[in-house]
Amino acid sequence: MHQSHTGACAGRPRPGARPSWRGRVFRPLAWARGFALMLAFATAHALAQGTPGAPSADGVYDLLIGTYTGSGKSEGIYVYRFDTRNGELTRLASAQAVNPSYLVVSRDSQYVYAVNELPGDKGPASKRGGVSAFRFDRQSGQLSFLNRVSTAGNDPCYLALSPDGHYLVAANYSVAARPGGSFAMFALDAGGQLGRSVLSVHHEGGGPVKGRQDNSHVHSTVFSPDGRYLFAQDLGVDKLYVYRYTPDGSRGLLGPTETRYTPVAPGSGPRHLIFDASGTHAYLTTEMNASVVVFDYAHGRLKQVQSLPMTAPGFKGKVGGGAIHLSPDGRFVYATNRGDANEIVIYAVDPSNGRLTLIGRQPTLGRTPREFTIEPGGHWLIVGNQDSDSVYFFRRNPETGELASDPKRLEIGSPVDFKLVAPS
């Protein structure tokens, strides 16, 4: 593993080699700038009003939808007013952006950040992806472009805000072997704009599946519930890397941990990781063998305790594990399975130990479901079918976890990601 400020990529290590740390994560001058920014932000973030995804008093939300724009059927990010009491949708606004396939909303709901997933499967490896920042008006739903920066890598596919709100982390999947998978961190200024990349981390190695695991593919970056660790899920090397997050500068912004990483089954391709509200269990989707893996968690360490296949017994066809989310009450886990399955898989959570039990499957009524969201009241699940240009709004039974079979439909080009924000 190579860390730098320039985005250089190192070659494949010898078999069994551990990632190597070369030098400090932060040069002194860069650290000083980052620390000054944190001091400047302290008051502003302490006064933040509300949290994205928090329950709305009247059941009405602004729904932000991120899309792919390459087909020409979408122009970028769309904003709808969604009334959960009756399922009614009203289009409010849209904002042009290139392939904003993943979104994250600031904790005060004033800013929206979107990846610009480039260059894609057929683009030149020399082309870098980006992240775009927007100001968000929660009353009108309008998005105003602020700025865009390079992610110092290819094909950014995931964003995460640090728990203190000072940094944005972008995961670069990187279809091309050069520069390979990485993640980058960006400082946020008081006006919500993105600064340059202050840190870029590249992983080395590969996995057993030729053509899919020839190099690193960072698919998500997730902070632990206590805010002390950052986990980077690498589909290309079948590892969940863990880094210590120390924004006070005592050890650099990110530092190595004793365990360095948690391995998963060879060829499984780890994709997305979530934690439960207690911070004692974590759940992972693996893309290439379509499974959900359960971990016990404590102090930066993951211990695998269960692995369940998403597919039904006897299933024949392509699979592709995708997104994973807990219900608002933490009683159920949902995951998308693409390929030829195109379904949402539903699991019940054992409250005594976090283990899962399969309770049902719901077809998404289209092709290639990627991300989805569950509204904070727990009564709706919203999922998009990327290759069918459709979004479905499933009514959800909070008691049983089941999804109704008569969802509402919205037609939109290549929908991928969804975020709900309570309007002001």
N, C-alpha and C positions, 0 to 999 in steps of 0.2 A: 504494500500500500504506500502510495506516494502522496505527499501533501505539498502544495506549492501555492504561489500567488500567480503563477503564469499558466497553469493548466497543462504542464508537461505530463506525458504519460510514460510510465515505465513498462518494461517488457514482462513476459511471463516468468514467475519465479520457479525455482526448482521444486519438484514434488515435495509436498509437506512443509514448504517454507511458510513462515509466519509473515504477516505484513510488517514492513519495516518503517520506522519513523525517522525521517531525515531532517534534523534541525528543529527549530521551534515552530509552532503553529503560527504564531504572530511575530513579525518583526517589531521591535520596540516602538517605532513611529506609528505603525498601523495599529498596534495595541492601544497607544495613547489616544488616537483618533476614535477608536471604538469605545473606549472608556468614557471619553468626553461626551460622546453621543448618548451613552446610557444615562449619564448624569442629567443631560438636557431633557431626556424623555421621562424621567421619573415622575414629575408632577403631572405631565400630560396623560400618561397612562393610568395614574391613580384616579384621575377624574373621568375615565372612560365610562360612557353610559351604556349599560347593557352588554350582552354577549351574543354573538351570532349563534343561532340555533336555540336561544332561550325561548321558553314558551311565550306565546303571544296572549295577552289578556282577552282579546276578542276572537282568537282563532284565525286571524288574518296575517299573512306573511308576504314578503317579497321573495319570489323564487327566481334565482339566478341560474341560467343554463349555459354551460360551456360546450362548445361544439368543435368539430373539424370543418374547415372551410375549403379544403382542396377540391371538393366536388362542385363547388359553385352554388350549392343549395343553402348555404348558411353564410352570414356575414360576420359572425363572431359570437358575442355574448348577448343573451336575451334576458329581459327582466319581465316577469309576470306578477300580478297580484293574485294570490291564491287564498281563497276563503275555504278553510277546512270544514266549516259548518255545512256547506252544501256542495263543495267541490268545484265552485265556479272559478274560472280563470279570466283575467283581463290583462291583455298585453300593455305594458307601460313604456318600454324603451328597448333599444338595442345599441350596442357599441361595436364598431369594427375592430377586429383583432385577427391575427393569423393563427389558426389552430389553437384557440384557447381551450384546450382539452382538460385542463384541471384548474380549479379556482380555490382560493382561500380568502376569507373575509377577516379583516382586523377585528380585534376584540371589542372595539368601540363602534364597529359597523360603519365607520366612515370611509374605509378604503377597501378596494377589491384588487387582488393580485391574480394574474392569469399567466400560465405558461404559454409560450409560443413554440409549439412542438415542431421543430425544424431540425434537420432537413427532411426527415421521414425516410421511408424505405428506399425511395429512388433518388433522393437528393444527394448532392456532393458532400463527401465527408468533411470538406473544408468549410462548410457552412455551419455556423453555430446557432443554437436555439436561443431563446430569450425569455424574459419575464416582463410583463407589462403591468404598470400600476395605474389604478383609476380611483378618482374620488367618487364616493357613492352618496347620492341624496336619498335618504330613506323615506322622505315624504313623496317625492315624485318618481323615484325609481331610476333616475337618470344617472348614467355613468359618464364621468369626464376624464379623458385621458391625461395622465400626469407625465409619465416617462417610461422608457423601456431600456433594459440593459441586457447584455449578453450573459448567458448562464455559464460561460467558459466551458461548454461541452455541447454534445449533440442530443437531440430528442428529449428535452425536459418533459417529464410526465407526472410530476408530483411536487407539491409545495407544502411547507410546514412553517408556522410561526413559532419562534422560541417562546417559552412560557412567560418571559418578561416582556415580550412584544418588541424587542429591540432588533431582532434579526429575522430574515426570511431565508429558508433553506430550500434549494431546488435540487431535485434528483434528476440526473441526466442518464437516461436509459442507454443511449448510444447504440444505434443499429450498426454503425461502422466499427470495425475493430480498432481503428485509430480515429479519434483519441481514446475510445473505450469508455466504460461507465465511470461516473463520478458524481459527486455532489458539491455544490457551492453555497456559500453563505454570503448574504448581503445585509449591510446596515440600512436601517430605515430612518429617514430624517423626520423632523417634527411635522412636516407637511405631507407625510405619507409617501414621499418619493423614495425610489430605490437608489442606493449608492452603488459603487462598484463592488465587485466580488472581493471580499476581504480574506477569503479562505476557499481553496479548492482541494478536494481530496479525491484521488484516483485509487481504485482497487486493482489488484493484479490477479491473474490466473484465469481459469476457465472451468468448465464442467464436462461431463461425459457425453452430452448430446451434441453431436456435430451440427453446425449450422445455427444452433440456438445458444450454445454455451461456449463459443470459441473465445470469448473474452468476457469481461465484467459487464453487467447490465444492472445498474442501480435503479430499482423500481419504486422505492418509497423511502422516506426519511421521517421518523416518528420520535417525538420526545416522550420520555417516561412520565408517568403522572406526577412524580415529585419534581420534575424539571431538571434533574441532575444528569440525565443521560440522553444521548441521541442514538437511535437505532437506525441503521441503513440496511434495507433488505436488498440483497444482490442476487438477482435471478441467474446471472451468468456463472456464479461460483458456488451457489447453494449454501450461502452463509448469511447470517444476520450479524452484521458488525455492530459493535457498541463502543461509543465514545463518551468520555466524561465531559460534561458541559460546565465550564467554570468562567462565567462572564466577568467575574471580578479581576481576571487577569492573573490569578495566583498560579495557574498551571497552563496558561495559554487559553484561548477560547475553547478549543477542543483538545482533549488529550487521550492517550491510550488507556485502556483498562487492563486489569490483570488477565481477564478471559479473552479479550480481543474480539471474539466472535462466537456465535452459537451455530454449529453445523446442522443442516437438515438433510433429508434423504438425497443421495446423488441423483441428479436429473430431475428433481422435483420442481425447481425454479421458484423460490420464495418471492412473493409479490407484495402483499399488503399486510400490515400488522396493526392491531388495535389492542388497547388495554381496557379492563373493566374499571368501574368507578372506584372499587376498593384498592386498585393498584396491586392486586395479588395474583391476577391471572392475565394472560395475553392470548390472543387468537390470531392465527396467520393463515392466509390463503397461499397455496402453491399453484402457480399457473400451469405448469407443464404436465403434472399428474392429477390436477384438479382435486386437491384435498384441503381439509381444514385441520390445522395443527393447534393443539392446546398446550400452553406452557404455564407452569407455576412461575411467579416472578417475585424477586426480592433483591434490592440493592444492586441493580445493574446486571443481574444474572437471570437467564431464562433456563428453565428445566422442562424439557418436553415430557408430557404425561399422557398424551393421547393424539391419535391421528385418524381422521375419518375421511373416506372417499366421498366426493360430492356426487358421483355418478351412481345410478341405480344398478343393482346386481344384473349382470348380463348385458349391460349397455355396450353397444358397438358404435364407434364413431369418434370424431374429434372432440377433445375437451379443452377447456381453457379457463381455469379458475381466475376470478377477477376480484371485485371489491368485496369487503366484509364490514359489517356494522352490527353493533348491539342495539337492541330496542332501548328506548329511553329509560325503562325501568330495569334494564339489565337482565331480564328473564329469558330473552331469546337472542340468538345470533342468526344473521342472514348473510348469505354469500351468493354471488353470481357465478354461473358456470356457462361459458360461451361455447365455441365449437359447434357441434351438432346438437348439443343439449338445450342451450338457450333457455335457462331456467333460473329461478331463485330457489336456493335450498335453505330450509328452515330447521334450526336446531333449538332445543330447549336447554337451558343452562341449569345444572344442578347447583343450587345455592350453597351447598355444603363444601363443594370442592372445585367448582368451576367446570366440571366435565360436561360434555355435550351428548345429547341424544337426538337423533334425526326424528322429526315429526312431520315433515311434508315437503313437497316440491310444488312450485307454481311456475308454469310456462310464462315467459315474458311476452309472448305473442308477437315476436319479431326475431331478428337476427343480431347477434353480437351485443348482448347487454354488458355494459362496462360498469360504470358507477351507478349508485342509487342513493337515496336518502330517505330517512324516516322522519316525519314531522314531529316536533318535540312533544306534542300531545299524544303521539302514538297511534293515531287513527288512520294515517295514510302512509303508504310506501310508494315512492316515485322512482321509476326506473326508465332509462332510455335504451332503445335499440339502435345502435350506431349505424348498422347497415340496412335498416328498414325505415329510417327517418321518422321514428315514432317515439313518443313518450307515453307511458301508461301510469295512471294514478290508481293504485289498488287500495281499496278500503281494507283496513287491518283490524282484526279483533285483538285488543290489548290483552285479553284474558287467555286466549288460546294461542295467539301468535299467528293464526291462519290469515291468509289473504283471500279476499272475495274474488270470484271468477268473472266478474262483470265490471272491469275497470273503465275509467274515463280515458279518452285518447286525445293526444295533442300531436299534430304533425309538425315536425321541425327537422331541418337538415342535419344529419349526422350528430345527434345529441350524445354527449358523453358524461358530463359532470353536473351536479345539482347542489346548490346551497340555499338554505332558507334563512331569512333575516326578518325579525319582527320590525314592521315599519314604525316610524316615529309618529 
